[in-house]
């Protein structure tokens, strides 16, 4: 996971990590403290882990705003690509 986001490419890398490595179906507006593991019914992230990810998401919003990129479209495109790849492999 990146520690700072300074470009749209960094945002894409960060979102890719959330989807592919952390297996998270996320939305940019949702705080990471609100994600629950469906199997354990417990918080997915500790308070510290959630704070780090929330900070990165704030950076992502700032980067996308500065570079006039649609943060929601970036996330949706990556998630759709991931989900499509999963359904075609079955």
N, C-alpha and C positions, 0 to 999 in steps of 0.2 A: 504494500500500500504506500502511495506517495505521501510525503509529509507536508507538501505545499503544492498548491495549484496555481500556475502562472499563465497557462494557455488553454485553449479549447482542447487541444490534444491531451493535456494533463487531465482535464475533466473527463474526456472519453476513457482514458486509461483508468482513472479512479472508478468510474461507473462500471467498466468492464470487470475490474477487480471485485466490486460488490456483487455483481451478477454471477460471474464464473467461479470465483474463489470462495466467496462467502455465501454463495447460493441464496442471495437475498432478492426478493421481489420488492423493490423499493420504489418510493415516490419522493422526488426532491423536496416536497413540502412537509414530509413526515419526519419528526424527530426520531433519532435512532434509539432513544430510551423507550419508545413505544412498540418496538418490534418484539414479538413473542415467538419462541420456538414452538412449532406446532406439535412436536413429539413430547417435549418435556413440560410444555405450558409455562415455561419460565422466560424471563427476559433474555433476549438473544445476546445483548451486550451489557457489560458492567457499566456503572455510571461513568467511569473514566473512559472506557472504550466508546461509549455513546457520545461523550463530550468531544473526543478527538474527531469522530466522524461528523458530528454536527458542525464543528469548526471547518472541516474540509468542505462540507456542503455550502457553508456560507461563502467560502472562497470560490467555489464553483459558480455560485450565483453572481458574485462580483466579476469574475472573469468573463462569464457569458454576457453580462450586461455591458461591460467595456467593449467586448468584441462583437456585440450585436448578434450573439448566437442564441438559439432557442434551447434552453436547458432541458425543457420537457421533451422536445423532439429528440435531442441527443439520447436521453434515457430511454424513451420509447423505442427508438430505432435499435438500440443495443439489446433491449429486452425482447423485442419481437424477433430479432435475428437469433438470439439464444433459444427462445421457445420454439422457433421454426426448426432449428437444427436438432432439437430434442425430439420433435414429432416425426421428422423424416428419418431418424435413425431406428425407429421401432419396426 
